[in-house]
């Protein structure tokens, strides 16, 4: 079982339907046998709305009161997300920055994290809860005044929490597929950068680029938080609508090479980068089988290979439209072939059962 931190930005939780979609992804991760900590931003546009309210009251509102006001957006999202996870049958607890034990300095509107106690987080995880943390915020140690971490501070919250609880993974979900020369939602001619150095990413972040918050880049590099780079065709909402490839494996390899380069240039140590070909993410039935059959090709990237085949739809199709709960044998077969073809990490639901199969397969290979 892994402890995974997932961060969802404002567009991912922009409305109730999207919050429900986030909850479904969290539930899927839990069903795979993992413990999950979710860090959420305010719903898209909510922070700007709150700023507008403040400016209608005063042209120069107190920074202390602004922090108290703006932190409410993330608390709303965290509570709604926890409710949505519970509605799917899983235990969930929402925490504000204070409740999560995020202690900062006393600089309002752009505070720096001093430490994370995380006692309530750890207890909730131990008690079987999914934890949902309001990002972007903390409290001062003496007065317990609410502070915020600056624009994009939820990224920093996620990376800092991942480091504090020794999470195996920190996944930051965004609605863009890379770093662009400018905002592609505003300028259609924006170009995606094939590579970018750590220093350049810091400069872009400090000048207002929206992909990563400045200090989250610094924090990830400093604490060596491992990352998984995964291939996906399209975006989650449309990835399964007729995905087409000219050359399946070469295209996935090229995509992952670019993702590895971005992670490496951003300061993530090479030995902390894992690759995932994204089985089931923008792939047809035949393409999923093709990836497993040719998994050895990903050894060219010289990174550990993770596959997530557990209970997926293509297995159900092979087993006569078997429902998700009746796909264990198919999952076991796919995992075994995956190991034989070079998979190093398996993400599964039935951890104990598959672990025993993996141990046996490894023993045969090593003999």
C-alpha positions in Angstrom: 0.0 0.0 0.0 1.3 3.4 -1.0 0.6 6.9 0.5 -0.1 9.2 -2.4 -0.7 13.0 -2.3 -2.9 14.3 -5.1 -3.3 18.0 -5.8 -6.2 19.4 -7.8 -6.3 23.0 -9.1 -9.2 25.4 -9.5 -10.3 24.2 -12.9 -10.4 20.6 -11.7 -12.8 21.6 -8.9 -14.6 24.4 -10.8 -18.1 23.1 -10.1 -19.9 20.3 -8.4 -19.7 17.9 -11.3 -15.9 18.3 -11.5 -15.6 17.9 -7.7 -17.5 14.6 -8.1 -15.1 13.6 -10.9 -12.1 14.3 -8.6 -13.8 12.2 -5.9 -14.2 9.3 -8.3 -10.5 9.5 -9.1 -9.6 9.5 -5.4 -12.0 6.5 -4.8 -10.3 4.6 -7.7 -6.9 5.3 -6.1 -8.2 4.0 -2.7 -9.6 0.9 -4.3 -6.1 0.2 -5.7 -5.0 -0.3 -2.1 -3.5 3.2 -1.5 -3.9 5.8 1.2 -4.7 9.2 -0.2 -4.2 12.8 0.8 -5.9 15.3 -1.4 -4.9 19.0 -1.6 -7.4 21.3 -3.3 -7.5 24.8 -4.6 -10.5 27.1 -4.5 -13.0 26.6 -7.2 -12.0 28.4 -10.4 -12.7 32.2 -10.1 -13.6 32.0 -6.4 -10.4 33.8 -5.2 -10.8 36.6 -7.7 -14.5 37.0 -6.6 -13.4 37.3 -3.0 -10.7 39.9 -3.9 -13.5 41.8 -5.7 -15.6 41.8 -2.6 -12.8 43.2 -0.5 -12.0 45.9 -3.0 -15.7 47.0 -2.9 -15.2 47.5 0.9 -11.8 49.1 0.9 -9.2 50.0 -1.7 -6.4 48.9 0.7 -7.7 46.1 2.9 -5.6 44.7 5.7 -3.4 41.8 4.6 -4.3 39.9 7.7 -8.0 40.1 7.0 -7.3 39.3 3.3 -5.6 36.1 4.3 -8.6 35.1 6.5 -11.0 36.0 3.6 -9.1 34.3 0.8 -8.4 31.1 2.7 -12.2 30.4 2.9 -12.2 29.4 -0.8 -10.1 26.4 -0.3 -11.9 25.4 2.8 -15.2 25.3 0.9 -13.6 23.1 -1.8 -12.0 20.7 0.8 -15.3 20.2 2.6 -17.3 19.5 -0.6 -14.6 17.2 -1.9 -14.7 15.2 1.4 -18.5 15.0 1.1 -18.2 13.7 -2.5 -15.7 11.0 -1.5 -17.9 9.9 1.4 -20.9 9.7 -1.0 -18.9 7.1 -2.9 -18.7 4.9 0.2 -15.2 5.9 1.5 -14.4 7.6 4.8 -13.0 11.2 4.3 -12.0 14.1 6.5 -11.4 17.7 5.4 -8.8 19.8 7.2 -8.0 23.5 7.0 -4.3 24.5 7.0 -4.4 25.0 10.7 -6.0 21.6 11.3 -3.4 20.0 9.1 -0.6 21.5 11.2 0.9 23.8 8.5 2.9 26.4 10.4 4.2 29.4 8.6 6.1 32.6 9.3 4.2 35.8 10.0 4.3 37.4 6.5 0.7 37.7 5.3 -0.3 37.0 1.7 3.0 35.3 0.8 4.0 33.3 3.9 6.7 30.6 3.9 6.1 27.2 5.5 8.2 26.8 8.6 7.1 23.2 9.4 4.2 20.8 9.2 3.3 18.9 12.3 0.8 16.7 10.5 -0.3 14.8 13.5 -4.0 14.9 12.7 -3.2 14.0 9.1 -1.3 10.9 10.1 -3.9 9.8 12.6 -6.7 10.1 10.0 -4.7 8.1 7.5 -4.0 5.4 10.1 -7.8 5.3 10.9 -8.6 4.6 7.3 -9.7 8.1 6.1 -9.0 9.9 2.9 -7.6 13.3 4.0 -8.6 16.4 2.1 -6.5 19.5 2.9 -7.4 23.1 2.0 -4.3 24.2 0.1 -2.8 27.7 -0.1 -2.9 28.3 3.6 -1.4 27.8 7.1 -1.2 29.6 10.5 1.4 31.4 12.4 2.9 29.5 15.4 2.3 32.1 18.1 -1.0 33.8 17.4 -2.5 31.1 15.1 -3.3 33.8 12.6 -4.4 32.5 9.2 -1.8 33.1 6.4 -1.7 32.3 2.7 1.2 31.2 0.6 0.7 33.4 -2.5 -0.8 32.7 -5.8 -0.5 29.0 -6.7 0.2 28.2 -3.1 -1.7 24.9 -3.2 1.1 23.4 -5.3 3.5 24.3 -2.4 1.0 22.8 0.1 0.9 19.5 -1.8 4.7 19.2 -2.2 5.3 20.2 1.4 2.7 17.8 2.8 4.1 15.0 0.7 7.6 15.6 2.1 6.3 15.9 5.7 4.4 12.5 5.6 7.0 10.7 3.5 4.5 10.1 0.7 5.6 7.7 -2.1 4.1 10.0 -4.8 3.0 13.6 -5.2 0.7 14.0 -8.2 -0.2 17.5 -9.3 -3.1 17.5 -11.8 -3.4 20.3 -14.2 -5.5 21.1 -17.4 -2.5 21.8 -19.6 -0.1 19.3 -21.1 3.1 21.2 -20.6 4.8 24.6 -20.2 4.0 27.1 -23.0 5.5 30.3 -24.1 2.3 32.0 -23.0 -1.2 31.1 -21.9 -2.6 28.8 -24.7 -6.2 29.6 -23.6 -5.6 33.2 -24.5 -3.1 33.0 -27.3 -3.8 30.1 -29.7 -0.3 30.4 -31.3 1.4 29.7 -28.0 4.2 27.1 -28.4 4.8 24.2 -26.0 8.4 24.2 -24.8 10.2 21.0 -25.5 12.6 21.6 -22.6 13.0 24.1 -19.8 15.7 24.4 -17.1 15.0 24.5 -13.4 16.2 28.1 -13.3 14.0 29.1 -16.2 10.9 27.4 -14.6 11.6 29.3 -11.4 11.8 32.5 -13.5 8.5 31.8 -15.3 6.8 30.9 -12.1 8.0 34.1 -10.4 6.7 36.2 -13.3 3.3 34.7 -13.1 3.2 31.5 -15.2 0.4 29.3 -13.9 1.8 25.7 -14.3 3.8 25.5 -11.1 4.1 27.8 -8.1 7.7 29.0 -7.5 8.3 27.6 -4.1 6.8 24.2 -5.0 9.5 23.8 -7.6 12.1 24.7 -5.0 10.5 22.3 -2.4 10.3 19.4 -4.7 14.0 19.7 -5.6 15.1 20.2 -2.0 13.2 17.2 -0.6 13.6 14.9 -3.6 9.9 14.1 -3.8 9.6 11.2 -6.4 7.3 11.8 -9.4 5.6 9.5 -11.9 5.4 10.9 -15.5 2.5 9.2 -17.3 1.4 9.3 -20.9 -2.2 10.4 -21.8 -3.7 11.0 -25.1 -5.9 14.1 -24.9 -7.5 15.2 -21.6 -9.4 13.1 -19.1 -12.8 14.3 -20.2 -12.2 13.2 -23.9 -9.3 10.8 -23.8 -11.3 7.7 -24.8 -13.1 9.4 -27.8 -11.4 7.6 -30.7 -7.7 7.9 -29.7 -5.6 7.7 -32.9 -1.8 7.1 -33.2 0.4 7.0 -36.3 2.9 4.9 -34.3 1.7 3.9 -30.8 5.0 2.9 -29.0 7.2 5.6 -30.6 4.7 8.3 -29.9 4.4 7.3 -26.2 8.2 7.1 -25.9 8.6 10.6 -27.4 6.0 12.0 -25.0 7.7 10.4 -22.0 11.1 11.6 -23.1 9.7 15.1 -23.0 8.1 14.6 -19.6 11.4 13.2 -18.2 13.3 16.1 -19.5 10.9 18.6 -17.9 11.1 16.8 -14.6 14.9 16.5 -14.7 15.4 20.2 -15.8 13.1 21.2 -12.9 15.5 19.7 -10.5 13.9 16.3 -9.8 16.8 13.7 -9.4 16.9 11.2 -12.2 16.6 8.3 -9.8 13.3 9.8 -8.5 11.5 9.7 -11.9 9.2 6.8 -12.8 7.5 6.3 -16.1 4.0 5.1 -16.8 2.8 4.4 -20.4 -0.7 5.2 -19.3 -2.6 2.0 -20.0 -6.3 2.9 -20.3 -5.6 6.6 -20.6 -6.4 7.5 -24.2 -6.0 4.0 -25.5 -8.2 1.6 -27.4 -8.7 -2.1 -26.4 -6.0 -3.2 -29.0 -3.6 -0.4 -28.0 -3.7 -1.4 -24.4 -2.7 -5.0 -25.3 -0.1 -3.7 -27.7 1.6 -1.6 -24.9 1.8 -4.7 -22.6 3.1 -6.9 -25.4 5.8 -4.3 -26.2 6.6 -3.1 -22.7 10.2 -4.0 -23.0 10.6 -1.0 -25.4 10.3 1.4 -22.5 13.6 0.1 -21.1 15.1 2.6 -23.7 14.2 5.4 -21.3 16.3 3.9 -18.5 13.7 4.6 -15.8 11.6 2.3 -13.6 8.4 1.4 -15.4 5.0 1.5 -13.6 1.9 -0.1 -15.1 -1.7 0.2 -13.9 -3.8 -2.6 -15.4 -5.8 -3.7 -12.4 -9.5 -4.4 -13.2 -9.5 -2.2 -16.3 -12.1 -2.4 -19.0 -10.0 -4.1 -21.6 -9.6 -7.0 -19.1 -13.4 -7.1 -18.6 -13.9 -7.3 -22.4 -11.5 -10.3 -22.8 -13.3 -12.1 -19.9 -16.7 -11.8 -21.5 -17.7 -8.4 -20.2 -16.9 -9.3 -16.6 -17.7 -6.6 -14.1 -14.7 -4.8 -12.3 -14.9 -7.0 -9.2 -14.5 -10.2 -11.3 -11.4 -9.3 -13.2 -8.8 -10.7 -10.7 -7.5 -13.5 -12.9 -7.2 -11.2 -15.9 -5.4 -8.6 -13.8 -3.0 -11.3 -12.5 -2.2 -12.5 -16.1 -1.6 -8.9 -17.3 0.7 -8.2 -14.3 2.6 -11.4 -14.9 3.2 -10.6 -18.5 4.0 -7.0 -17.6 6.7 -8.2 -15.2 8.2 -10.5 -17.8 8.2 -7.6 -20.2 10.1 -5.3 -17.8 7.5 -3.7 -15.4 9.1 -2.7 -12.1 6.1 -1.3 -10.3 2.5 -2.5 -10.3 -0.5 -0.3 -9.3 -3.3 -2.7 -8.2 -6.4 -3.2 -6.2 -5.8 -6.6 -4.8 -2.4 -5.9 -3.2 -1.7 -9.1 -1.2 -2.8 -11.5 -4.0 -0.9 -9.7 -6.8 2.2 -9.3 -4.5 2.4 -13.1 -4.1 2.1 -13.5 -7.9 4.8 -10.9 -8.5 7.1 -12.6 -5.9 6.7 -15.9 -7.7 7.3 -14.4 -11.1 10.4 -12.5 -9.9 11.8 -15.7 -8.4 11.4 -17.6 -11.7 13.0 -14.8 -13.7 16.0 -14.6 -11.3 16.5 -18.3 -11.4 
